[in-house]
Amino acid sequence: MGKEKNTDMTHGPVFRQMAVFALPVLLGMLFQRIYNFADAYIVGRYLGDQALAAVSISGTAMYMMTSVMMGVTTGVSIVISQFYGAGENRKIRETFSAGIHVSIWMAVLITAAGAATTEPLLRLLQTSRELMPDASAYLLIIYAGCGATMLYNFASAVLRALGNSVVPLVFLILSSVLNVFLDVAFVSWIPMGVQGAAYATVLSQLLSGGLCLAYALKILPVLRLSAKEWKPDRYLIGQILRSGLPTGLQMSIISISDMTLQAVINTYSTAMIVAYGVALKVEGLGFQIADAIGSAMGTFAGQNAGAGNLKRVKKGVRTAYLLNIICYGVFCPGVFFLAEPIMKAFTDTPESIAYGMEYMRIFTVFFLAGGVLVVYHNILRASGDVAVTVLMGVSEVITRIGCAFLLPGIFGYRGLWFVSPITWICAALVGAVRYYSGGWERKASLLADHARQDKNSKAGADN
């Protein structure tokens, strides 16, 4: 199986395995965030606050697209990690083949749907007439290039499912450097406006995805498909969709609530929109910590669920709690005290700086709840308990939309800064109730039984 290139997480020290796995994932996500920060910084500095506001609005709309893609690739990762834990090489290859077909068709559908709904979606977000041309142009290019985004997410999800979190990082670093160069070239040297920033992002993601997939196909024997295995297995397509679509639905539901909050923000001044856009990028940067730990949790839980070792899965959850406490113990105080210079790096407008400082100093106090929320999402997905993650997403929608309209009426615009923290806490409580009820263990046991049955069936056929 080429295990020398991957990590079998069914044995060995739990803390070390999860920390070592999470670190490259975190670094990769941070470099991926450089895409967004580079766009925001260069657009803000060269094109001004109005262009920066347009890109910020587009970023919220983009999340629905990336949610579906991440859901599908998460489904691929979950199924592969379970077969890896069960030692089923043939099923890994067949799942890889099925995932390729699902990813291609999903990219085509998202491109078509995105192109058809760009302007209606921006109007729904109450985008002003002044911001509409730039926001629409930027978003259309991103939608047209979603195949590049899907390529990287798919290739990196496969490698991480097999315990390899280093290679996606290496190629992402290379493309991040390219992204910064292209941003400057397309926005400053070749004045293409906000479209230049969008082209830079798409081309950079295409490079990282292509290199990542080329490595996977060349180096890992377990992914080398025979002519027969290129034909997709309908059952495995169903397994991917059963794991991935609820995840994509859950994330899309959350994106709807995010867009609702963005729509409320858009009714305020451009200074408020800019402040929220910058602070949202910092918030997203903080969530990279949770996502990296969650990715380690998902791979760890998937492999051990496939091996039928649920006690080890519980050790992984406790380790994920500890990793969140350590990481946010550093990140949150740093953002709290550096909020002002962070805002000044993106805008010179005093009102925007003041608004952004307020929001960042509030959400950092509650960030640990968001980290724990991501832990529950990943343990429940990896164990096959995906329906509950959808319920958690629904709770986020209800809480976020309700608070977005209720709190400003009571506390003024400052009420908006508490919407996300309250949402994280409520959704995390839903996940905690499910996890400690033990319902996920029954789902995980069924997955392990199916994996063993597949392995025994193949062994019997070979004999």
Secondary structure, DSSP 8 states (H G I E B T S, - for coil): --GGGS--TTSS-HHHHHHHHHHHHHHHHHHHHHHHHHHHHHHHHHH-HHHHHHHHHHHHHHHHHHHHHHHHHHHHHHHHHHHHHHT-HHHHHHHHHHHHHHHHHHHHHHHHHHHHHHHHHHHHTT--TTTHHHHHHHHHHHHHTHHHHHHHHHHHHHHHHTT--HHHHHHHHHHHHHHHHHHHIIIIIS--THHHHHHHHHHHHHHHHHHHHHHHHHH-GGG---TTTTS--HHHHHHHHHHHHHHHHHHHHHHHHHHHHHHHHTTS-HHHHHHHHHHHHHHHHHHHHHHHHHHHHHHHHHHHHHTT-HHHHHHHHHHHHHHHHHHHHHHHHHHHHHHHHHHHTT---HHHHHHHHHHHHHHGGGHHHHHHHHHHHHHHHHTT-HHHHHHHHHHHHHHHHHHHHHHHHHHGGGGGGGHHHHHHHHHHHHHHHHHHHTHHHHHHHHHHHHHHHHHHHHHHHH-
